Amino acid sequence: MTKAGSISKLTTLVDKLSLRDRLNPEEIEALSAVLDAPKTVSAGSDIVREHTRPLHSTLLVSGFSARYSTLEDGARQITEINVSGDFIDLHSLLMKQMDHGVVALTDCVIAEAPHSGLIDITERHPHLSRLLWLDTIIDAAIHRQWLVAMGRRSGLGHLAHLVCELYLRLQAVGKTGDLSFDLPLTQATLGDALGLSTVHVSRLISELRSEGVVAWAGGRIDILDWRRLAEIAEFDPTYLRLQSEPV
């Protein structure tokens, strides 16, 4: 792989980790060395299958993917939407067998990190290991917020919270404009994430539009009134840990 290729596969991950604490050149080189060459996964394909035992963890270089669980009747519940810079199954290093799957929601570029290499990082780079550990802790915090939204927020509040969250997570890796971002997901997919029907999701999007909170068309969201959107969502970004605090 060229040097440029090595840098490009790391950009979003380094951006995200550096937001929380400084990475030194040796740590960046260790991340580059542990990741295999990027490859493309088509939309709709499983990146990680349920109940398998991966021998590597996967970095989402670009695109959108989702963690999901499948019920006996074939229904799917999405439990987190992944964005560029996310290690989508870093916890498999210790959990071994996956209790959920990860599907590519769009065409994705991924890079795999063998578990043997990640174990070496934990032994040789304790600070980098703590940053990666923090990343899995933030995943757990995201899951808690989704649980609260599913159980206690209105449908409108739940959708507004998801929009706020995705905007800030994408902003952290340089994937937003001025209060705007691409979200090329179907309403059916959003329904799987929100636990709502496609018809209900469509109505909620129309309601946000009619209130002048967002412009949402063609997979593009423009946030017209952040204050009102955050108010509807009861959004507190503390759980995303977007500030720099040494670990």
Sine and cosine of phi, psi and omega as CSV:
sin_phi,cos_phi,sin_psi,cos_psi,sin_omega,cos_omega
0.00,0.00,0.61,-0.80,0.03,-1.00
-0.95,0.31,0.30,-0.96,0.05,-1.00
-0.87,0.49,-0.64,0.77,0.02,-1.00
-0.88,0.48,-0.65,0.76,0.03,-1.00
-0.90,0.43,-0.64,0.77,0.02,-1.00
-0.89,0.46,-0.65,0.76,-0.01,-1.00
-0.93,0.36,-0.68,0.73,-0.10,-1.00
-0.90,0.43,-0.58,0.81,-0.01,-1.00
-0.94,0.33,-0.33,0.94,-0.06,-1.00
-0.99,-0.14,-0.28,0.96,-0.22,-0.98
-0.80,0.60,-0.79,0.61,-0.08,-1.00
-0.93,0.37,-0.61,0.79,0.03,-1.00
-0.90,0.43,-0.72,0.69,0.01,-1.00
-0.89,0.45,-0.66,0.75,0.05,-1.00
-0.84,0.54,-0.71,0.70,-0.05,-1.00
-0.93,0.37,-0.74,0.67,-0.02,-1.00
-0.91,0.41,-0.62,0.79,-0.05,-1.00
-0.94,0.35,-0.37,0.93,0.06,-1.00
-0.89,0.45,-0.48,0.88,-0.09,-1.00
-0.98,-0.18,-0.46,0.89,0.07,-1.00
-0.21,-0.98,0.40,-0.92,-0.08,-1.00
-0.96,0.26,0.71,-0.70,0.15,-0.99
-0.99,-0.13,0.68,-0.73,0.06,-1.00
-1.00,-0.02,0.24,-0.97,-0.06,-1.00
-0.83,0.55,-0.60,0.80,0.00,-1.00
-0.91,0.42,-0.61,0.80,0.01,-1.00
-0.93,0.36,-0.65,0.76,0.04,-1.00
-0.90,0.44,-0.65,0.76,0.03,-1.00
-0.91,0.42,-0.61,0.79,0.03,-1.00
-0.90,0.44,-0.64,0.77,0.05,-1.00
-0.91,0.41,-0.68,0.74,0.01,-1.00
-0.88,0.47,-0.66,0.75,-0.06,-1.00
-0.94,0.35,-0.53,0.85,-0.08,-1.00
-0.98,0.18,-0.35,0.94,-0.06,-1.00
-1.00,-0.01,0.75,-0.67,0.08,-1.00
-0.96,0.28,0.09,-1.00,0.00,-1.00
-0.88,0.48,0.65,-0.76,0.02,-1.00
-0.88,0.47,0.50,-0.86,0.09,-1.00
-0.60,-0.80,0.32,-0.95,-0.06,-1.00
-0.99,-0.16,0.65,-0.76,0.08,-1.00
-0.86,-0.51,0.76,-0.65,-0.05,-1.00
-0.96,0.27,0.52,-0.85,0.06,-1.00
-0.82,0.58,0.69,-0.72,0.01,-1.00
1.00,-0.05,-0.19,0.98,0.00,-1.00
-1.00,0.05,0.57,-0.82,0.11,-0.99
-0.96,0.29,0.77,-0.64,0.15,-0.99
-1.00,0.04,-0.62,0.78,0.08,-1.00
-0.72,-0.69,0.76,-0.65,-0.01,-1.00
-1.00,-0.05,0.56,-0.83,0.06,-1.00
-0.85,0.52,0.63,-0.78,0.14,-0.99
0.95,0.32,0.06,1.00,0.06,-1.00
-0.99,0.16,0.16,-0.99,0.03,-1.00
-0.86,-0.52,1.00,0.10,-0.07,-1.00
-0.89,0.45,0.54,-0.84,0.10,-0.99
-0.98,-0.20,0.13,0.99,0.02,-1.00
-0.53,-0.85,0.34,-0.94,0.19,-0.98
-0.95,-0.31,0.41,-0.91,-0.18,-0.98
-0.87,-0.50,0.78,-0.62,0.11,-0.99
-1.00,-0.07,0.77,-0.64,0.11,-0.99
-1.00,0.07,0.96,-0.27,-0.04,-1.00
-0.97,0.25,-0.69,0.72,0.05,-1.00
-0.43,-0.90,0.41,-0.91,-0.01,-1.00
0.97,-0.23,-0.13,-0.99,0.03,-1.00
-0.82,-0.58,0.71,-0.71,0.12,-0.99
-0.74,-0.67,0.05,-1.00,-0.03,-1.00
-0.53,-0.85,0.63,-0.77,0.20,-0.98
-0.99,0.15,0.64,-0.77,-0.04,-1.00
-0.52,-0.86,0.38,-0.93,0.17,-0.99
-0.81,-0.59,0.57,-0.82,-0.04,-1.00
-0.93,-0.36,0.72,-0.69,0.04,-1.00
-1.00,0.05,0.19,-0.98,-0.05,-1.00
-0.87,0.49,-0.52,0.86,0.00,-1.00
-0.99,0.12,0.08,1.00,0.03,-1.00
1.00,-0.03,-0.12,0.99,0.04,-1.00
-0.91,0.41,0.54,-0.84,-0.05,-1.00
-0.88,-0.48,0.72,-0.70,0.13,-0.99
-0.91,-0.42,0.87,-0.50,0.09,-1.00
-0.99,0.15,0.76,-0.65,-0.05,-1.00
-0.94,-0.33,-0.16,0.99,0.13,-0.99
-0.19,-0.98,0.65,-0.76,0.14,-0.99
-0.99,-0.12,0.78,-0.62,-0.01,-1.00
-0.99,-0.13,0.60,-0.80,0.03,-1.00
-0.84,-0.55,0.15,-0.99,0.00,-1.00
-0.77,0.64,0.69,-0.72,0.01,-1.00
1.00,-0.08,-0.08,1.00,0.01,-1.00
-1.00,0.04,0.73,-0.68,0.25,-0.97
-0.99,0.14,0.97,-0.24,-0.23,-0.97
-0.96,0.27,-0.28,0.96,0.00,-1.00
-0.53,-0.85,0.67,0.74,-0.01,-1.00
-0.87,0.49,-0.54,0.84,-0.02,-1.00
-0.91,0.42,-0.28,0.96,0.02,-1.00
-0.91,0.41,-0.30,0.95,0.07,-1.00
-0.84,0.54,-0.60,0.80,-0.03,-1.00
-0.95,-0.32,-0.51,0.86,-0.04,-1.00
-0.97,0.24,-0.43,0.90,0.01,-1.00
0.94,0.34,-0.97,0.22,-0.04,-1.00
-1.00,0.00,0.74,-0.67,-0.03,-1.00
-0.97,0.23,0.73,-0.69,0.07,-1.00
-0.99,-0.15,0.13,0.99,0.03,-1.00
-0.43,-0.91,0.14,-0.99,0.07,-1.00
-0.92,-0.39,0.16,-0.99,0.09,-1.00
-0.75,-0.66,0.82,-0.57,-0.05,-1.00
-0.90,-0.44,0.58,-0.81,0.09,-1.00
-0.97,0.23,0.88,-0.47,0.03,-1.00
-0.99,0.13,-0.46,0.89,0.11,-0.99
-0.76,-0.64,0.09,-1.00,0.21,-0.98
-0.85,0.52,0.76,-0.65,-0.09,-1.00
-0.83,-0.56,0.49,-0.87,0.22,-0.97
-0.95,-0.31,0.79,-0.61,-0.03,-1.00
-0.80,-0.60,0.33,-0.94,0.12,-0.99
-0.67,-0.74,0.76,-0.65,-0.07,-1.00
-0.99,-0.10,0.60,-0.80,0.04,-1.00
-0.86,-0.51,0.94,-0.33,0.01,-1.00
-0.83,0.56,0.63,-0.77,-0.01,-1.00
-0.86,0.50,-0.54,0.84,0.02,-1.00
-0.88,0.48,-0.63,0.78,0.03,-1.00
-0.94,0.34,-0.61,0.79,0.03,-1.00
-0.92,0.39,-0.61,0.79,0.07,-1.00
-0.88,0.47,-0.63,0.77,0.05,-1.00
-0.88,0.47,-0.63,0.78,0.05,-1.00
-0.88,0.48,-0.67,0.75,-0.01,-1.00
-0.89,0.46,-0.47,0.88,-0.02,-1.00
-1.00,0.06,-0.51,0.86,-0.11,-0.99
-0.98,-0.21,-0.39,0.92,-0.10,-0.99
-0.73,-0.68,0.98,0.21,-0.08,-1.00
-0.88,0.48,-0.61,0.79,-0.01,-1.00
-0.92,0.40,-0.71,0.71,0.05,-1.00
-0.88,0.47,-0.63,0.78,0.03,-1.00
-0.88,0.48,-0.65,0.76,0.01,-1.00
-0.91,0.42,-0.61,0.80,0.03,-1.00
-0.91,0.42,-0.66,0.75,0.04,-1.00
-0.93,0.37,-0.58,0.82,0.08,-1.00
-0.89,0.46,-0.70,0.71,0.05,-1.00
-0.84,0.54,-0.61,0.79,0.00,-1.00
-0.87,0.49,-0.66,0.75,0.03,-1.00
-0.95,0.31,-0.52,0.85,0.06,-1.00
-0.91,0.41,-0.63,0.78,0.04,-1.00
-0.92,0.40,-0.60,0.80,0.11,-0.99
-0.82,0.58,-0.71,0.70,0.00,-1.00
-0.90,0.44,-0.61,0.80,0.03,-1.00
-0.91,0.41,-0.63,0.78,0.06,-1.00
-0.88,0.47,-0.69,0.72,0.02,-1.00
-0.88,0.48,-0.63,0.78,0.02,-1.00
-0.89,0.45,-0.68,0.74,0.01,-1.00
-0.90,0.43,-0.62,0.78,0.04,-1.00
-0.90,0.43,-0.60,0.80,0.01,-1.00
-0.91,0.42,-0.70,0.71,0.04,-1.00
-0.87,0.49,-0.71,0.71,-0.01,-1.00
-0.89,0.46,-0.68,0.74,-0.02,-1.00
-0.90,0.43,-0.61,0.79,-0.11,-0.99
-1.00,-0.02,-0.48,0.88,-0.19,-0.98
-0.81,-0.59,-0.37,0.93,-0.02,-1.00
-1.00,0.04,0.44,-0.90,0.13,-0.99
-0.92,0.40,0.27,-0.96,0.06,-1.00
-0.84,0.55,-0.66,0.75,-0.01,-1.00
-0.91,0.41,-0.68,0.73,0.03,-1.00
-0.90,0.43,-0.62,0.79,0.02,-1.00
-0.89,0.45,-0.74,0.67,0.01,-1.00
-0.90,0.44,-0.68,0.73,0.01,-1.00
-0.88,0.47,-0.63,0.78,0.01,-1.00
-0.90,0.44,-0.67,0.74,0.02,-1.00
-0.88,0.47,-0.67,0.75,0.01,-1.00
-0.90,0.44,-0.71,0.71,0.04,-1.00
-0.86,0.51,-0.73,0.69,-0.04,-1.00
-0.88,0.47,-0.76,0.65,-0.05,-1.00
-0.91,0.42,-0.60,0.80,0.04,-1.00
-0.86,0.50,-0.74,0.67,-0.05,-1.00
-0.94,0.35,-0.60,0.80,0.03,-1.00
-0.92,0.38,-0.62,0.78,0.04,-1.00
-0.96,0.29,-0.57,0.82,0.05,-1.00
-0.88,0.48,-0.61,0.80,-0.03,-1.00
-0.89,0.46,-0.38,0.92,-0.01,-1.00
-0.90,-0.43,0.37,0.93,0.13,-0.99
0.95,0.33,0.51,0.86,-0.07,-1.00
-0.92,-0.39,0.41,0.91,0.02,-1.00
-0.81,-0.59,0.30,-0.95,0.18,-0.98
-0.98,-0.21,-0.50,-0.87,0.03,-1.00
-0.99,0.16,1.00,-0.06,-0.07,-1.00
0.84,0.54,0.61,0.79,0.04,-1.00
-0.57,-0.82,0.44,-0.90,0.05,-1.00
-0.32,-0.95,0.35,-0.94,0.06,-1.00
-1.00,0.04,0.72,-0.69,0.09,-1.00
-0.69,-0.73,0.98,0.18,-0.12,-0.99
-0.99,0.15,0.83,0.56,-0.03,-1.00
-0.91,-0.42,0.57,-0.82,0.02,-1.00
-0.96,0.27,0.34,-0.94,0.06,-1.00
-0.91,0.41,-0.48,0.88,0.08,-1.00
-0.90,0.44,-0.66,0.75,0.04,-1.00
-0.91,0.42,-0.69,0.72,0.05,-1.00
-0.88,0.48,-0.60,0.80,0.06,-1.00
-0.89,0.46,-0.63,0.78,0.05,-1.00
-0.90,0.43,-0.50,0.86,0.02,-1.00
-0.98,0.17,-0.57,0.82,-0.08,-1.00
-1.00,-0.07,-0.19,0.98,-0.07,-1.00
0.95,0.31,0.55,0.84,-0.05,-1.00
-0.79,-0.62,0.33,-0.94,0.07,-1.00
-0.96,0.29,0.35,-0.94,0.04,-1.00
-0.86,0.50,-0.63,0.77,0.01,-1.00
-0.89,0.46,-0.67,0.74,0.01,-1.00
-0.90,0.43,-0.68,0.74,0.03,-1.00
-0.87,0.50,-0.69,0.72,0.01,-1.00
-0.86,0.51,-0.68,0.74,0.01,-1.00
-0.91,0.42,-0.64,0.77,-0.02,-1.00
-0.92,0.39,-0.65,0.76,0.06,-1.00
-0.88,0.47,-0.68,0.73,0.03,-1.00
-0.88,0.48,-0.60,0.80,0.00,-1.00
-0.92,0.38,-0.67,0.74,0.06,-1.00
-0.89,0.45,-0.63,0.78,0.05,-1.00
-0.89,0.45,-0.75,0.66,-0.11,-0.99
-0.91,0.41,-0.46,0.89,0.05,-1.00
-0.99,0.15,-0.01,1.00,0.02,-1.00
0.96,0.29,0.39,0.92,-0.04,-1.00
-1.00,0.06,-0.64,0.77,0.00,-1.00
-0.66,-0.75,0.40,-0.92,0.31,-0.95
-0.94,-0.33,0.82,-0.57,-0.14,-0.99
-0.69,-0.72,0.95,-0.30,-0.02,-1.00
-0.39,-0.92,0.61,-0.79,0.10,-1.00
0.85,0.52,0.56,0.83,0.01,-1.00
0.97,0.24,0.25,0.97,0.01,-1.00
-0.85,-0.52,0.76,-0.65,0.04,-1.00
-0.91,-0.41,0.82,-0.58,0.14,-0.99
-0.93,-0.38,0.87,-0.49,0.01,-1.00
-1.00,0.09,0.91,-0.42,-0.07,-1.00
-1.00,-0.01,-0.43,0.90,-0.04,-1.00
-0.57,-0.82,1.00,0.04,-0.04,-1.00
-0.88,0.47,-0.67,0.74,-0.04,-1.00
-0.86,0.51,-0.71,0.70,-0.01,-1.00
-0.93,0.36,-0.63,0.78,0.04,-1.00
-0.87,0.49,-0.72,0.69,0.01,-1.00
-0.91,0.41,-0.54,0.84,0.04,-1.00
-0.92,0.39,-0.72,0.70,0.04,-1.00
-0.87,0.49,-0.63,0.77,-0.06,-1.00
-0.98,0.18,-0.27,0.96,-0.20,-0.98
0.79,0.62,0.77,0.64,-0.19,-0.98
-1.00,0.01,0.82,-0.58,0.10,-1.00
-0.83,-0.56,0.93,-0.37,-0.11,-0.99
-0.98,0.22,0.11,0.99,-0.06,-1.00
-0.79,0.62,-0.64,0.77,-0.10,-1.00
-0.91,0.41,-0.31,0.95,0.00,-1.00
-1.00,0.10,-0.20,0.98,0.07,-1.00
0.78,0.63,0.87,0.49,-0.08,-1.00
-1.00,0.01,-0.02,1.00,-0.01,-1.00
-1.00,-0.10,0.37,-0.93,0.03,-1.00
-1.00,0.10,0.89,-0.45,0.07,-1.00
-0.64,-0.77,0.91,-0.41,-0.07,-1.00
-0.80,0.60,0.68,-0.74,0.06,-1.00
-0.92,-0.40,0.00,0.00,0.00,0.00
